[in-house]
Amino acid sequence: MSEPATVQTFQLGDFALDCGKTLPAAQIAYATYGTLAEGRDNVVVFPTWFVGSHLDLEWFVGAGKALDTGKYFVIVPHMFGNGRSSSPSNTPAPFDRGRFPAISVQDNVRAQHRLMTEVFDVRKIQLVIGGSMGAFQAYQWGLAHPDLVERISPMCGAARVSRHCYVFLDGVKAALLADPAFKGGDYDAPPVVGLKALGRVLAGWALSQKFYRDELYKVMGFDSVEAFLTDFWEAFWVRCDANDLLCQLHVWQTADISKTPGYDGDLERALGAIKAKAMLSPGEKDLYFPPEDMAWEASKMRSAECRPIPGPWGHFSEVGIDPACNAFLSDSIRTLLAR
């Protein structure tokens, strides 16, 4: 990229949510890369993941990269609850902190669709790509806007959260809520004990058994498991807002594209309704979203290929750390964009 992206904000006004509440003065943050074509048809949408921002996705975007900014106009919309778009941490009363209303995947995509149409007057989206929670949004885009979206590429994610993933996430939440300093969301200072515990729970799930067996944390600059837990996992999560985390965890635990009106919880029918060409990229050893689940989803779609990312990096297969994973994913995306 020739220059860093600037975060901008789109004012949604009073935004009706699936939970039945209306979020006043809602806003969605976003960043863009490249140039919008005159026909407004060279667009790539790249929604963020859990606690992610546009900065986490820039390894994928730029001149000569898989999302080539010499060819595509890449828009990165930030999810509700991530601290940049409307979130518990930046919303005034009566929806501040723990009183922030429940958000759905569908709410996020409706807001993003308004951004695409009202700000950019987008006529065609060449690709919606997203990892982890961004994958939920990519599936939802394909289902909700079949005449706008040409391709989708969900990575290390799902169309609906599995029961096993739900249970894992409940353990993550419980670690945070067990800290008395949380005070129902009205904490005076960050609930550091709970945030550190949350990080340690995630550390056991985000990376595979082989990652730890082969001591690949040393590749990331940590000389021991304890250093990895303390200086990577705990250090990251204590910087996060606890209410924002819980907001996003709710979106994750309730994610299901078949909740879209007209599908009545029938996931097979929802997957079968997606017309977009699709490349599904699970991590070979992802413990959050096992590759067999994505393979099943691909089998229910009209035009989908499931191409697992090889290696021991688990859910980190698509975050830009490992060069082999990056090369594999980049090749998959280029293959999809050529179709």
Secondary structure as GFF3:
##gff-version 3
##sequence-region A 1 339
A	DSSP	beta_strand	8	16	.	.	.	ID=ss1
A	DSSP	beta_strand	22	33	.	.	.	ID=ss2
A	DSSP	beta_strand	43	45	.	.	.	ID=ss3
A	DSSP	three_ten_helix	54	60	.	.	.	ID=ss4
A	DSSP	beta_strand	73	77	.	.	.	ID=ss5
A	DSSP	three_ten_helix	97	99	.	.	.	ID=ss6
A	DSSP	alpha_helix	105	114	.	.	.	ID=ss7
A	DSSP	pi_helix	115	119	.	.	.	ID=ss8
A	DSSP	beta_strand	125	131	.	.	.	ID=ss9
A	DSSP	alpha_helix	133	144	.	.	.	ID=ss10
A	DSSP	beta_strand	151	155	.	.	.	ID=ss11
A	DSSP	alpha_helix	163	177	.	.	.	ID=ss12
A	DSSP	three_ten_helix	180	185	.	.	.	ID=ss13
A	DSSP	alpha_helix	192	206	.	.	.	ID=ss14
A	DSSP	alpha_helix	209	213	.	.	.	ID=ss15
A	DSSP	three_ten_helix	216	218	.	.	.	ID=ss16
A	DSSP	alpha_helix	225	227	.	.	.	ID=ss17
A	DSSP	pi_helix	228	234	.	.	.	ID=ss18
A	DSSP	alpha_helix	235	237	.	.	.	ID=ss19
A	DSSP	alpha_helix	242	253	.	.	.	ID=ss20
A	DSSP	three_ten_helix	257	259	.	.	.	ID=ss21
A	DSSP	alpha_helix	267	272	.	.	.	ID=ss22
A	DSSP	beta_strand	277	280	.	.	.	ID=ss23
A	DSSP	alpha_helix	291	299	.	.	.	ID=ss24
A	DSSP	beta_strand	304	306	.	.	.	ID=ss25
A	DSSP	three_ten_helix	314	318	.	.	.	ID=ss26
A	DSSP	alpha_helix	323	337	.	.	.	ID=ss27
###
